[in-house]
Amino acid sequence: MSSDSSIPPVPHGYALEPDLHRMLRGDPPADALAWVCEQVGASHVAGVRALPGGTSSAVHRVLLRSRDGSTQPVILRRYVMDWVADEPWTPGNEAEVLRLLTGTPIAAPRLLAADPEGSATGTPTIVMSELPGRVEWRPNDLDGWLRRLAEALPEVHAVPVAGAGLRRFAPYPPERPLPPGWSKYPAAWERAIELFEGVQPEVPQVFIHRDFHPGNVLWSQGRISGIVDWTSSCVGGAAADVAHCRANLVGHFGQQVADRFLTMWMTVSGTSEYHPYWDLSDVLSWNGDDDRPDPTLDEFVAAAAARL
C-alpha cells in the first residue's frame, strides 16, 4: 500500500503521449478563436495557453482584448476526442449544468458561450469564465485539505434539480476483461462485477458532480476557490461522488487517506452508512488505460469487497 507521503510525481493527465499532446495542448484553430471573440464581444485574441491536467478534451486559457483596451481571460473547451461521438449529449450537458449552477453558492465557471453541436467551427465547444486558484495535489495540511474537500460535497449535492432534465447516474462499464490478470484478489473483482450488474442501493437522488476529485478542484490561500469540469454532472446518489474521489485519493495517498476522507464526509453530511457498492462500481472502469499492475487499486477493491 502507498503511504501518506507516497505521491506520484506526475498526476494523471500531466504526461501525455506526443500525438495526444498535440491534439489536446496544441493551439486552437483560428476559426475557433474568431468565434470566441465574436461570442464574447472582443476585438482580438491577446494570448492562448493550454491548461494541463485534462485528457478528455482540449482546454485553453484565452486572453481576449476588447476595443477599449481591456482584457478578459476565458476558458475554451473543445471536445476534440472521438469519444464524443458515443456521448454526443456531453457538451450540451456541460452548458446546461453551468446554467443550473448560476446563482448557487457553488464556485463554478459562468457559461459565456456554447456551440454544443459544433455547428460554428466543426467541433463542440464551450466558453466559460476563468476561476481563480490552482489544482493542489501536494497539500501542506493534508487533513485540512481533505476536510475542505469533504465539506464541498454537501453544497454540491444541495443544488436543486427539479425540472432540470439531467441524466440519471449509471456507473461506467469496464473497458477491459475483469478480473485483471495481475490481481491478487480476483474474487473481489468478481464481486464488484456482480454488484455492477445488480441493483444500486436505494439512496436519495441528488445533483452530483460525477467527476469530483482533487484534479477538478481549485485552491487559493488554503481554501477551495472553484470546482471545474462539470461535463458529466447528473442526478444520482451522493456517494457516487465520494467513491470517485476516494479512488483518486487512494492512488496518490493510500487507503488510509481515502478512508479519512470518507469519515470526514460522513460527519459533515450527517451520513451514517456507506455501501461498498459505490467504491466497487466506480473502479470497474479504472483498468482501461493499459495492462500494467495497479497494486494500490487492487487493495482498494479487496478492502471494499471485504466490507460486504
Phi, psi and omega in degrees: 000150177286147174269172182301330183266001183272082183252124178304140182294334181234104178299160180305134177094357182258350176234108186246151171296152186307315182296317179291325177298316179296321182292318187266332186251351177292159181300140176296153177299154182298323181291329177292318179293323177296321178296319178300314179301316181296316183292322185267348179083033179260160180274322179196170179270127180263344180183151179223135178218128177290139177264135182279165169107322184276150177232358184258344181203166178269121183236125182230146169270122182244122178266117183258144176243132180270170182295336179274003177094350180285158180240155180217118175277136175228163178251125181252119175248124177243126180275085188262353185275155183295334185298340181296332178296330178274339179229062186295347180284344190299309181301318178294327177296317179299316180299316181294321180294318178297324175295318180299324184280348178299128179087359176267168178289353184288130178278079181246158177297154172269136177288126179253328179195152180212136173228069190297337180261356179073024183290335183277318186235001180090355180226129175306131190219142175231138174240131183220167180288156176272140176256150178287163174100182181213162177289140182233111177254353182232067184291144175288323180247090186298315181294321177296321178296314178298317182298318180291325173300315180296320182291336181289330188292317178303326177294318177299314185288349179271356180296126181297138182238001181301125178078002183283339178069028181285155177292161178265144180296138169214132180296147179289138181287159177299145179264348179223161177301140180233152000292154176295145184298337183271355186292140172273352185229058183301328180295327178293319178294321178296324176293322177298319179296320178299317179294317179302320183278352180266208184259136177296150172301144179281112180222160176303142180264121185227173173289130178231150179291318177084342177221043183281118175196168186303333179290347179248017179239130179258147183231146174213123180055042176079005181237154175289123181253351179183154173235129187236178176064068182264023188298326187254011184302144185200192177253128181189194178283138179304328182295341177297320176293320180297314182297317182294321177293319179299317181296326175288319181296320184295328179289337182257327188234345181102170186298319184298320180291318177299322178290324177296320177300317179299315179300317180296317180296318180299324179291310185288335181266351182072025181269134183257344182226145177220111185280135178301344177311319188293318176296312186292319180290331181289319188279353181301327182269002184280345180266047186249344186283319182196184183260013181290138178301144178231081184301323181296315177295322178300316178295323179298316179295317180297319180295320179292316180296328181291342180272356181286000000 
